[in-house]
Amino acid sequence: MKPRWRTREKLLARDGNLCYWCGAPMVEPTIEHLIPRSRGGTYRMSNLRLACSSCNYLRGADLGPPAPRVGPAEASDGAAFADMEGRQ
């Protein structure tokens, strides 16, 4: 296996310093597997992306994008859901 810093350098050169999922600039990027290792994913460059630590954590071992972040107000009072129902 290659040293991790070399892989990170190649990913930074290829993708820049933006999170693959949310597009935010990253202070300390993490290496994200598009197909997680626990689901048979590899260390090939085609399976690797850089992601911010929060997106990488929220995604876990799922195959899709990370779950949307819900703010405390939206989570507690359901106002976002009520607003969506009114638009139908």
Contacts in CASP RR format, 6 or more apart in sequence:
PFRMAT RR
TARGET T0000
AUTHOR 0000-0000-0000
METHOD contacts of the structure
MODEL  1
MKPRWRTREKLLARDGNLCYWCGAPMVEPTIEHLIPRSRGGTYRMSNLRL
ACSSCNYLRGADLGPPAPRVGPAEASDGAAFADMEGRQ
1 43 0 8 1.000
2 43 0 8 1.000
4 31 0 8 1.000
7 31 0 8 1.000
7 43 0 8 1.000
7 45 0 8 1.000
7 48 0 8 1.000
8 29 0 8 1.000
8 31 0 8 1.000
8 50 0 8 1.000
10 45 0 8 1.000
11 29 0 8 1.000
11 31 0 8 1.000
11 45 0 8 1.000
11 48 0 8 1.000
11 49 0 8 1.000
11 50 0 8 1.000
12 29 0 8 1.000
12 50 0 8 1.000
14 45 0 8 1.000
15 49 0 8 1.000
15 50 0 8 1.000
16 50 0 8 1.000
17 25 0 8 1.000
17 26 0 8 1.000
17 29 0 8 1.000
17 50 0 8 1.000
18 24 0 8 1.000
18 25 0 8 1.000
18 26 0 8 1.000
18 50 0 8 1.000
19 25 0 8 1.000
19 26 0 8 1.000
19 29 0 8 1.000
19 50 0 8 1.000
19 51 0 8 1.000
19 52 0 8 1.000
19 55 0 8 1.000
20 32 0 8 1.000
20 49 0 8 1.000
20 50 0 8 1.000
20 51 0 8 1.000
20 55 0 8 1.000
21 32 0 8 1.000
21 51 0 8 1.000
21 52 0 8 1.000
21 55 0 8 1.000
21 59 0 8 1.000
21 65 0 8 1.000
21 66 0 8 1.000
22 52 0 8 1.000
22 55 0 8 1.000
24 52 0 8 1.000
26 50 0 8 1.000
26 51 0 8 1.000
26 52 0 8 1.000
28 53 0 8 1.000
29 50 0 8 1.000
29 51 0 8 1.000
29 52 0 8 1.000
30 50 0 8 1.000
30 51 0 8 1.000
30 52 0 8 1.000
30 53 0 8 1.000
30 56 0 8 1.000
31 48 0 8 1.000
31 49 0 8 1.000
31 50 0 8 1.000
31 51 0 8 1.000
32 48 0 8 1.000
32 49 0 8 1.000
32 50 0 8 1.000
32 51 0 8 1.000
32 55 0 8 1.000
32 56 0 8 1.000
32 59 0 8 1.000
33 41 0 8 1.000
33 43 0 8 1.000
33 47 0 8 1.000
33 48 0 8 1.000
34 41 0 8 1.000
34 47 0 8 1.000
34 48 0 8 1.000
34 49 0 8 1.000
35 41 0 8 1.000
35 42 0 8 1.000
35 47 0 8 1.000
35 63 0 8 1.000
36 60 0 8 1.000
36 61 0 8 1.000
36 62 0 8 1.000
36 63 0 8 1.000
38 61 0 8 1.000
39 61 0 8 1.000
39 63 0 8 1.000
41 47 0 8 1.000
51 59 0 8 1.000
54 69 0 8 1.000
55 66 0 8 1.000
56 66 0 8 1.000
58 66 0 8 1.000
58 67 0 8 1.000
58 69 0 8 1.000
59 65 0 8 1.000
59 66 0 8 1.000
59 67 0 8 1.000
60 66 0 8 1.000
70 80 0 8 1.000
73 79 0 8 1.000
74 80 0 8 1.000
END
